[in-house]
């Protein structure tokens, strides 16, 4: 079994990807500093997989630690999730984001080169597109000036990967531009676990339904969309996890010094109010929500063209919006003891 290092592997997407890797015959090894995740995730993984996932606690900016992991394990690939990721916070403390997100990638690439490890899948984001002039967005859609320091770090990291591959380091890389991951593992053993007040819509929805939050504020209903609320491409986290495995398998077949970028979404856009209504349907819960002013930095609408990932990686999204919301609600019910 090939060892795959997952940085940020105890996080939301990382933990689901660990499951997908095991199910595809790989052996995941997690590196996480637990600054934005809980150690209980490792217990959830053990329940799902009936075995422990090897893990290291620490920061992947710590080059000595990363070197130690490569020395102790024969690593054949890396999936690099670890990053600070709250858009709002990044506008308040940008230096943290530039230091953490960029330096961690540099450390990983340097240690990969030292140990002759070839394959890296990088966690990028559709934030690099800003508000696109044409929809749906293609991988060739021009990247725009980032709306936040967080988004800018993803652009810079993509540029670092391209420049690194141009130098012919015998490395191969794929960047996956995620759209909006939601949902949870159907077992309800792992799921999205925001620390503090959620920054994303779905945890706010489920926490409101569970009585943790008083209400949801929908930021703006005067956008140029079917009901005036923002449109996003919501993808089940299991589909996103599967895309990482497909990307890794694809990389293994490529020649050295290869790089490519893929959108990972459903190819469909849903408004915030459509999400609220779909959640009410699957949960039989009436949500308390109000319309508030637009939120600075929010783009009006974005969704993916997925032709490239469908055709080259042989990947397609399998789960519906309702599937995702049902799994999110089951996860919240387990957390809240409902």
N, C-alpha and C positions, 0 to 999 in steps of 0.2 A: 504494500500500500504506500502510495506516495504521500509524503508529509507536506501539507500546505499550511504555511504560517498565515494566520488571520490576525492582523493588527486591529484593535478595537473589536475583537471577536466576542466579547460579552455584551456588546451593544445590541440595539434592536435588529438591524439588518445583519450584522456579523453573526449573531447567535443562530438566526434562521439559516444562514449560509453554512454554518458548521453542520447543521442537520443535513442539508442538501449534499454536502461533500461526503459525509459518511454514507448516505444512501446511494451515492455514485461510486463508492469504492475508494475514496480518498481518506487520509487520516489528518483531520484538522488539529493544529496546535494554536492555542489562543495566547495573544499578548494583549493585556488590557490593564490600564492603571485605575480602573473603576471610578474615574472622576465623573463619568456620566452614565454609569451602569451599576448594577447591584450584583454582589457575589452570589446571590440566590439563583441567578441565571444559570450558573454552573450546575446547580442541583436540578433545575428544570431540564437542562440538556441530558443529564444522566437518566432522568425518568423517561425521556423520549427515546434515548438511544440504548438504554440498559447497559451503559458503560460510562466511565469518566472520560471527559475530553481533557487532554493534557493542557495545562495553562501556566502562564508566567504572569506574575503581577509586576507591572512596571510601565514606564513611559518609553515609547519608541523613539523619543528624542535622545534617550540614553544609549549612546553608541556601544558602550561596553556591554550592556545587557543584551542588545540586539546581536552583537558579535557572539556572546556566550550561547544564545539560542541557536545560532547557525552552527556553532562548533559542536554543540551537544546533540543536534538533530540533523539528519541529512534532508535538508529542505529542498523541495523540487519546484516550489512556486509560492508566491505571496499574493494575498488579497489584502490590499491596503485600505482599510476603512478609517483608521484612527485619525480623528480630527475634531477640533472644536467646531460646532455646527449651528449655533443659534444666531440667526441673521440679525436680530435686534441687538443682542449682546455685542456682536462684532462691530457695530457702529459706535458702541460705548468704549470698548477696550480693544481697538484694532491691533495693537502690537501683540497681544496674546495670540490672536488669530494668525498673524503673519509668522510669528515665531514658531508656534506649535504646528500649524498645518504645512508650512513649507519645509521647515527644518526636518520634520519627521520623514518626509519623502526623501530628502537628501541623504539622511542616515540610512534608510532602507536601501536606496540605490547603491550607495558606497559599499555597504556590507554584502549586497548581492554580487557586486562585481568582484569583491575580494574572494568570495567562496564559489564563484562561477555558477551562480544560480541565475537561470535565464528568464523565468516567466513571472510577470507581475500584472495583476488586474487592479486598476486604480478606480477608486470611488469618486466619480465626478458628479456633476449636477446640471440640470437644465437651467439653473440660474445663469450659466454662461451666455445664454441667448438673450437675456433681458426681455424686453417686450418686442417680440419679433414683428417684422413688417408683414410677413406672410405666414399663414398657418395651413396645415400643421408644419412643425419645424423639422427640417432635414438635418443630418449631420453636417452638411455643407452650408447650412444657414449661417450667415456671418455672426460671430460673437459680438456682443455689444458691450459698452462700458458697464461694468458691474454696478448693481444697485447697492451693494454692501461690501465691506471688507471680506466677509465670508465668501461671497461669490467671486471676488477678485482672487482669493487664494486658490480657488478651483481653476480659474483661467491660468494663473501663474504655474500651478502644478502641471497642467496639461502642456504648457510651453516647455517646462523643465523636461518632461518626458520626451517630447519631440526633439529637443536639443541633445538630450542624452543619447537617444537612439541614433541621431545623425553622426555622433562621434564613434559609432560602431563598437559598442562595448560588449557585443555578443549577448545582448539582452533583447527580450521581446515584451511588448507592452500592449495592453488594451485599456482604454478609458471608457467607463460606462457612465453615460449621462442619465442619471435617474430623474424620473418625474416625481410623483408624490406617493411614496410607499405608505400603505395602510394595512390593516388586518393583523392577524396573529396566527400562531400555530394552532391547528384545530384541537389539539390536546388541551389548550389553555395553560400549558406549562411555561411557555415563553411568549412575550409580546412586547408592545411598546410600553416603556416604563419611564416617562419623563420625571425628572427630579424637580420638585417645585411646581410652579404654575406652568401648564403646557404651553408650548409655542405653536404647536400644530393643531389643526382643526379636529381631527378624530378623537384624540385623547380628551379634548375639551368637551366634545359631544358625549362621549361615554361617561366622563366624570360628572357631567350635568345630569345625565339620565340616572346615575347612581346616587345623586344627592350631594356629591362632594362640592360641586360648583352650583351657584345659584342660577346662573343663566349663561347663554352663549350670546356673544355680540357678533353679529354679521357685519363686517367692515365694508359698508357701502352697498347701496342698491341702485346706483345710478350709472353703472358701467354699461358699455355697449354690448350687452349679452342678452340672452333670451328672457331672463328675469331680473336683470340689472346687477346680479352678483357675480363675483369673479369665477372664472372657469379654470379648472386644473385637470390634469390627467392622473387619476388615482389608480395605482397598481398594487395588487396584493403582494405582501412581503415574500410569500412563498414563490411567486412568479419571479420576483426580483432575485431571490436567492438562487433559483434555478438558472437564471441568466449568467450568474457568476461562474457556475460550474460549466455551462456551455462555452463561456469565454475562455476558461482555463483549458478545456479540451481543444478548442480551436487554436489557441496559442501553441499548444504542444506540437501541432502539425506544421507550424510555420517555420520558415528559415530564420536564422539569427538576424537581429537588427530590424525587426518588424514592429510596426506600431499602427494601431487603428482605433477609431472612436465609434461608439454605438449609442444611439438613443435606446433607453429601456422604459417603455410605457405601454399603455394599452392601445394607443392610437385613437382614443376617445376622450372628449372633454365633458366634465360635469360641473354644473354650477354649485355654489355653496348651498343654495336652497334645495337643489336636487339631492345633495348628500343628506341634508337634514331630513327631507321627506323619505328617502330610502331607509335611513336609520329608523325612523318612526315605524315604518312598515315592518322591518325585520325584527324589531325589539318589542313591538306593541307598547312603546313608551311615547308619551307626548312630551316633546322637548320645549323648554322655556327659552325662547330666543328673542332678541330685539335687534333692530337695525341701528347701527352706529355710523359714525363718519368713516370715510375712507381711511385706511391705515397707510402711513408713509412707506414707500418702497414696494408696495404691492403692485404687481403687474396685472393687467386686465384679464388676459386669457393666454393660455399656452397648452398645447398638447402635441404629442409626438407623431411624426411619420415613422412607422416601425418596419418599413420594407427591408431596410438593410439588415437589421438584427434577425428578422424572420428568414431572409434568404441565405445569409452567410453563416449565421450561428445555428440555424434550424430551431430557433426559439420563438414561441408565441405565448402571449398571456392566456392562461386557462380560466382564471377566476373572474367572476363578475363583481360589480360594485356591491351588490347585496351580499355575496359570499364574504367579501372583505369586511363589511360592516357587521355581519353576524359573528364572524370570528373575533372582531374587536370587542364586541359586546360580551361574548362569552368569557373573554380574557378579563374584562373589567369586572364582570360578576364574580369571577373567582377571586380577584384581588380584593373585592369589597365584601366577600362572603355573602353575596346575595343568593 
